[in-house]
């Protein structure tokens, strides 16, 4: 009788754990999709307008801030001549700069914290003893576009 009770308890624990994994993974993917969409919309606007305006950068920060604490890295590759680029990472230089056709801009977003799914998957109850075997499941997004219109 006690064997059936223990087996039932273990089975219920596994079902609840599977249910938690399913829900948190679904939420993780929804947030990842929304972050990708915001990043894509911003880089597409920069590509077609030829400028990363301070309002657009503010929109990016505010929109991404809704989903977590993100690191935002903006990279600008100014084309000097075909195949030769000058690379800049300083946002004060990049924001409100008129870009030329052929320049490349990349936006890299990375969440500084693990999502609920990441914390659950790295929980110590699953036998993960050291930090070497932890899974990096932070939400990341990188979008790159070639400027298709000179900035005004």
Secondary structure, DSSP 8 states (H G I E B T S, - for coil): -HHHHHHHHHHHHHHHHHHHHHHHHHHHHHHHHHHHHHHHHHHHHHHHHSB--HHHHHHHHHHHHTTS-EEEEEEEEEEEETTEEEEE--HHHHTT-B--TT-EEEEEEEESS--HHHHHHT-GGGT--SGGG------EEEEEEE--S---
